[in-house]
Amino acid sequence: MSALCGMSINSVQHHLNALKAAGKIHHIGPTKSGRWEVLDADNADPRKAGRAGV
């Protein structure tokens, strides 16, 4: 990801941590084969994502 963005690894980690803390993204699955999910304003809490009406 750092090569694609033209940033250092530490910069990417910094931005990912900031997005996680703000509730904008959530990592799903194992570390190596997982994926990042971008949360919209209605699903800011990853524990509630995908559970509409609960």
Buried (B, 14 or more C-beta within 10 A) or exposed (E): EEEEEEBEEEEBEEBBEEBBEEEBBBEEEEEEEEEBBEBEEEBEEBEEBEEEEE
